[in-house]
Amino acid sequence: MARVLHTLLLFLVRLALKIRVWGYWSLIYGYCALCTTAALLKLCWNIVLRPTTTFQWGTRETPPACLNDTSLGTHCYVRIKESGLRFHYVAAGERGKPLMLFLHGFPEFWFSWRYQLREFKSEFRVVAIDMRGYGESDLPLSTESYHLDYLVTDVKDIVEYLGYNRCCLVGHDWGGTIAWLFAIHYPEMVTKLIVLNCPHPSVFTDYTLRHPSQLLKSSHFFFFQLPCFPELMLSINDFKALKALFTSRSTGIGRKGRWLTAEDLEAYLYAVSQPGALTGALNYYRNVFRWETDSQQYTVDMFCAKYFFFTKGQNWPISDYTEEIILCY
C-alpha cells in the first residue's frame, strides 16, 4: 500500500510540474503571438502612411566626432583568453586608483557613461565597456552565447584583466541585471554596487507575476523573443523607434529640459546601425526565459547592495535587499 501511495504521489508531483512548465511556456508564446500581431498591424499602418520610406535605413559609416573626444578617456581593447572574445572599453583616471566599472543597458554602449567618466576620473580608475554584442566589442552569432552566466563571467574576466580583484560596479538597465548577478556570484569582488533602473532579480519576477500592469509594461521582453522581426521593426523608417526611445518625453534621455543633442543621437544610431548590432543586443532578451536558477542565488550580501538608484515613478519593493535607497529625479 505504501509503495502504491508513493508511486501515486510521485506521479502527481511530476504531472503538476509538467502542467506548470506547459503553462509557463504557453504564457510566453501566447504573449509573443499577441505582441507580434500588434507589431504587424503597426508595420502595415506604416506602409500605408509611408510606402516609400518605411523600409529605408542604412549603416552609419562615419562615427560622429563626440565618440573620439579625448576628454572622455582612452579607447582600449582586451581579448579574453577563456571566451576568445575581444572587448572594447574606454578608460580614464590614474592606474592604481580604485576601479569603477560601468555596464550599460539596451540599446546603448560605452558612450552612455560619458558624464560619469568625466565626473569620477579624479578619484577612480573609471572604465566603461561595450558589453558582449555591443559597440566595438565582439558580436557572437549564436543566441546561446548571450546566456546570463557568460555575461557575468565577462565582467569577472575584465576586472581581473584590468589588474583588480575588486571594483565599484555601476549598472543600468541590462547592465544593472548583470551587476546584480555579478554581486550575487562574486560578492568578494564588489566594494559598492550601484544599480539604476533595474530591480533585484527576484523582486522583478515576483512583482511581475503579481501585477499584470507590469507584465504589460514588460511586453517587449516577449516580442523580442521572435527571430528577425524585432530587428526589422526597430530599423524601419531609419530607426524611428530607437530615435523615439532616446528622444521622446516619456522615455527619452533628458533632465530639466536638456535633451540629447543631434550629435549624441547620431552616436547611438551609429552603434546600432552596424551589421548585426541589433541582433546582438536583442539576444540578451532571447535568453532571459531560458535561465533557470535556484531562488536562493538571489541573496545579496548587504555590504554589496549599499546603493540603489531609481527614477521617478518606479516603486519597486526592494527595501529588504538594500541598506539605502536613493531616488534620482
Salt bridges, closest charged atoms under 4 A:
ASP69 OD2 - ARG118 NH2 2.86
GLU108 OE2 - HIS172 ND1 3.53
ASP130 OD2 - HIS88 ND1 2.77
GLU136 OE2 - HIS88 NE2 3.94
ASP138 OD2 - ARG79 NH1 3.69
GLU144 OE2 - ARG290 NH1 3.41
ASP149 OD2 - HIS147 ND1 3.74
ASP154 OD2 - ARG132 NE 2.75
GLU160 OE2 - LYS156 NZ 2.96
ASP206 OD1 - ARG210 NE 2.85
GLU231 OE1 - ARG286 NH2 2.87
ASP238 OD1 - ARG60 NH1 2.84
ASP238 OD2 - LYS243 NZ 3.36
ASP264 OD2 - ARG114 NH2 3.58
GLU266 OE1 - ARG60 NE 3.35
GLU323 OE1 - LYS306 NZ 3.52
